[in-house]
Amino acid sequence: MSSIQNKTDVILIGAGVMSATLGSLLKELAPEWDIKVFEKLASAGEESSNEWNNAGTGHAALCELNYTSEKSDGSVDISKAVKVNEQFQLSRQFWSYLVSRNLIRNPQDFIMPIPHMSFVEGEKNVAFLKKRLEALSGNPLFQGMEFSDDPKKLKEWIPLMMGGRPSEEPIAATKIDSGTDVNFGALTRMMFDHLKRKNVKMHYNHSVEDMKRTSDGSWELKVRNIDSGTVEHHTAKFVFIGGGGGSLPLLQKTGIPESKHIGGFPVSGLFLVCKNPEVVAQHHAKVYGKAKVGAPPMSVPHLDTRYIDNKKSLLFGPFAGFSPKFLKTGSNLDLIGSVKPNNVVTMLAAGVKEMALTKYLIQQVMLSNEKRMDELREFIPTAKSEDWDIVVAGQRVQVIKDTEAGKGTLQFGTEVVSAADGSVAALLGASPGASTAVHVMLEVFAKCFPQHMTAWEPKIKEMIPSYGVSLVDNPALFEEIHTSTAQTLGLSQKELVYS
Ligand SMILES: Cc1cc2nc3c(=O)[nH]c(=O)nc-3n(C[C@H](O)[C@H](O)[C@H](O)COP(=O)(O)OP(=O)(O)OC[C@H]3O[C@@H](n4cnc5c(N)ncnc54)[C@H](O)[C@@H]3O)c2cc1C
């Protein structure tokens, strides 16, 4: 059975953090617009945005070494770190706006203060970390970062990691207390609860199967009601494809020229999770190490204190792997189904170019649990296998496209692909990910609603005071925003006690 539904202003496909952010921004900017959400699962935030499916790092480039690369002259390039930090500040401000207006509550349920640390071993890496600190220390966004290569100091910072560690190898770490752990699953659910109160129509167990343009330039979606098995048709003037890993197949269905010559490469993830509360209690930081040779940037190992369900947890990973699924709940046919005549050359070129990555992923898939424990023991030398379980994380579909660097280049960032007339936009890629959701959605607005931007600007500035302003160039504004958002989000308290 099939039915035609009424036309709406906006359809958001997928109930992850990206659609939640877009919907929440739009409800402030254009409250009169009707919004519908279609999600194929039974509730919001169940795929990559779920707290167990990602690492929950508020990515502000405080500890992730892949955002600061060493240049050929030996100096450290911090431009990417500055960019990621500025983008995270936009999210902080918008979350703070939502909390201050009581649109979402209890910020401690989705964001917690946690020191962000980088940890390295070996003389060369220690020298790099020192140089990195010097390069960042003059920058207002990275104030308060400390360096130490003194085992006594390191024992104070990371006692669990220092216990039983052989003393011969030089080691060092940096630490900055203004880092955060973000429960993106909780945040997503809170934003959708708020949207529901604002009359956004949530359709769970509804899978979008096809999209086609109508004669008036709108989009008609073929949607399957999974509970009843019926097919519905819904139309909208603007569609956001926020399907996470499921975005690429939907983008391909639009047939827009911008969707051609793009492929996707899925990378799966696993975490080790600690089940011994005594061990969990001994660590209080997110500690990022250095990526192994051939490893993609998103599989840098890290040992993370997390706050999930108001409980302190300890996770290590992610271990990358290969699965042909585009979503954790996807199908083994996803990858092959995404190969089309227009992207087959791009995909094949990537296959040839990325042999090192393929080799790395195959090695990761083959890892036994004991081998994974060995990797953990590089962080916690005394780790016992019986204290740790494996959890399967979300899928990340990396974008493959033709760039100046050549055909079939694997991209590790996020990418907004939109139609020339701004009627549809899709978000591809997953890094830095949820942390930069607000920045990504401002990009969607600039591409898809240029005609509204002048009218919307005052409201955007009310929600995000640093909109359009570089915080690096305005340290006083950064200080003011950092202090006020910390207060609203409850990040200024030094430590909260959790069992
Ligand atoms: C292992 C791992 C670690 C990560 N760590 C971090 C981190 O530390 N910090 C960070 O900021 N980011 C991190 N990320 C990235 C972050 O999780 C993602 O960028 C973010 O969650 C993506 O949100 P989304 O809304 O686009 O997608 P999702 O949360 O995946 O939501 C997409 C939704 O669309 C639905 N959907 C798909 N297709 C259809 C369809 N046809 N019809 C209807 N519904 C559909 C899906 O069911 C899903 O619910 C990590 C990701 C992974 C996998």
The ligand as an ORCA input file, in Angstrom:
! r2SCAN-3c Opt
* xyz 0 1
  C      34.683      4.595     16.492
  C      34.244      6.027     16.387
  C      34.783      6.981     17.245
  C      34.388      8.323     17.141
  N      34.859      9.212     18.048
  C      34.435     10.500     18.011
  C      34.847     11.406     19.019
  O      35.573     11.044     19.949
  N      34.422     12.690     18.932
  C      33.631     13.118     17.908
  O      33.307     14.299     17.880
  N      33.194     12.262     16.948
  C      33.573     10.970     16.972
  N      33.136     10.080     16.035
  C      32.318     10.562     14.909
  C      30.876     10.792     15.308
  O      30.387      9.674     16.020
  C      30.065     11.023     14.046
  O      30.640     12.071     13.289
  C      28.629     11.447     14.343
  O      28.036     10.654     15.326
  C      27.832     11.366     13.057
  O      26.519     11.749     13.320
  P      25.421     11.575     12.214
  O      24.189     12.202     12.750
  O      25.937     12.085     10.907
  O      25.308     10.008     12.003
  P      24.635      8.800     12.951
  O      24.736      9.133     14.350
  O      25.221      7.583     12.422
  O      23.123      8.961     12.544
  C      22.644      8.655     11.270
  C      21.240      8.103     11.421
  O      20.654      7.969     10.146
  C      19.882      6.791     10.125
  N      19.703      6.395      8.730
  C      20.658      6.009      7.863
  N      20.111      5.743      6.656
  C      18.782      5.971      6.768
  C      17.683      5.860      5.881
  N      17.843      5.457      4.612
  N      16.444      6.172      6.333
  C      16.251      6.573      7.622
  N      17.267      6.681      8.518
  C      18.513      6.397      8.096
  C      20.699      5.816     10.940
  O      19.917      4.745     11.438
  C      21.233      6.715     12.048
  O      20.414      6.719     13.184
  C      33.474      8.728     16.126
  C      32.918      7.766     15.276
  C      33.277      6.421     15.409
  C      32.630      5.411     14.524
*
